[in-house]
């Protein structure tokens, strides 16, 4: 298995695990959305809380040039932490939600 396929499997497993966690309130579901062609991976929340529609992106991760680009992370512990636990090097994780000039102050890849 090559690196790209391994990384695709890792992010899909992580997001599927998050999607399986039930919400404690409302009629809300989590949906893992995968696009292996463009290497985009999302965790969406969809449903109703009382009379209010819920539809949002909790996590958005792209794989670009062999690195995970975390575009959005609304999880408590952080997707970067989950990726590290799965064996991904910090040098292959970009916190894209930080401004490019601030990324050098993180423990993760700049680009």
C-alpha positions as CSV (number, residue, x, y, z in Angstrom):
1,X,0.0,0.0,0.0
2,X,1.4,3.4,-1.0
3,X,1.5,6.4,1.3
4,X,-1.5,8.1,-0.3
5,X,-3.7,5.1,0.1
6,X,-2.5,4.6,3.7
7,X,-3.3,8.3,4.4
8,X,-6.8,8.0,2.8
9,X,-7.5,4.9,5.0
10,X,-6.3,6.7,8.1
11,X,-8.5,9.8,7.7
12,X,-11.5,7.8,6.7
13,X,-11.2,5.5,9.8
14,X,-10.8,8.6,12.1
15,X,-13.8,10.4,10.6
16,X,-15.9,7.2,10.6
17,X,-15.2,6.8,14.4
18,X,-16.3,10.4,15.0
19,X,-19.4,9.9,12.9
20,X,-20.4,6.9,15.0
21,X,-20.6,9.0,18.2
22,X,-24.2,9.9,18.9
23,X,-25.3,13.4,19.8
24,X,-26.6,13.9,23.3
25,X,-29.3,16.3,22.2
26,X,-31.6,17.0,19.3
27,X,-32.1,14.8,16.2
28,X,-28.6,15.3,14.9
29,X,-26.4,12.9,13.0
30,X,-22.8,13.0,11.9
31,X,-21.9,12.1,8.4
32,X,-18.5,11.3,7.1
33,X,-18.1,12.5,3.5
34,X,-15.1,11.2,1.4
35,X,-13.9,12.2,-2.1
36,X,-10.8,10.1,-2.9
37,X,-10.6,11.6,-6.4
38,X,-9.9,15.1,-5.0
39,X,-8.7,13.9,-1.6
40,X,-11.2,15.8,0.4
41,X,-12.6,14.5,3.7
42,X,-15.4,16.0,5.7
43,X,-17.3,15.4,8.9
44,X,-20.7,17.0,8.7
45,X,-23.4,17.5,11.3
46,X,-27.0,17.4,10.0
47,X,-30.4,17.4,11.6
48,X,-32.7,19.4,13.9
49,X,-32.3,20.8,17.4
50,X,-35.8,21.7,18.5
51,X,-37.1,23.8,15.6
52,X,-33.7,24.9,14.5
53,X,-31.9,23.3,11.4
54,X,-28.4,22.1,12.0
55,X,-26.1,21.7,9.0
56,X,-22.4,22.4,9.5
57,X,-18.9,21.2,8.7
58,X,-17.2,20.0,11.9
59,X,-14.0,18.7,10.2
60,X,-12.5,19.4,6.7
61,X,-9.2,17.7,5.8
62,X,-7.5,17.6,2.4
63,X,-4.6,15.6,1.3
64,X,-2.3,17.8,-0.8
65,X,1.1,16.7,-2.0
66,X,1.4,13.9,0.6
67,X,0.3,16.0,3.6
68,X,-2.8,16.4,5.6
69,X,-4.1,20.0,5.3
70,X,-6.6,20.5,8.2
71,X,-8.9,23.2,6.9
72,X,-11.4,23.1,9.7
73,X,-11.3,21.3,13.0
74,X,-14.2,21.6,15.5
75,X,-13.3,18.5,17.5
76,X,-12.4,18.7,21.2
77,X,-9.0,16.9,21.0
78,X,-8.1,17.8,17.5
79,X,-7.8,15.8,14.3
80,X,-4.0,16.5,14.3
81,X,-3.7,14.6,17.6
82,X,-5.8,11.7,16.1
83,X,-3.5,11.6,13.0
84,X,-0.4,11.5,15.2
85,X,-1.9,8.6,17.2
86,X,-2.4,6.8,13.9
87,X,1.3,7.2,13.1
88,X,1.4,10.3,10.9
89,X,4.4,12.5,11.3
90,X,3.9,16.1,12.4
91,X,5.9,17.1,9.3
92,X,3.0,15.6,7.2
93,X,0.3,17.7,9.0
94,X,-0.5,21.3,8.1
95,X,-2.8,23.4,10.3
96,X,-4.3,25.2,7.3
97,X,-6.7,27.1,9.5
98,X,-3.8,29.1,10.9
99,X,-2.4,32.0,8.8
100,X,0.6,30.9,6.8
101,X,3.0,33.2,8.8
102,X,1.8,31.8,12.1
103,X,2.2,28.1,11.2
104,X,6.0,28.3,11.9
105,X,5.1,28.7,15.6
106,X,3.3,25.3,15.7
107,X,4.9,21.9,15.9
108,X,3.4,21.0,12.5
109,X,4.4,21.5,8.9
110,X,4.4,25.0,7.4
111,X,3.4,23.8,3.9
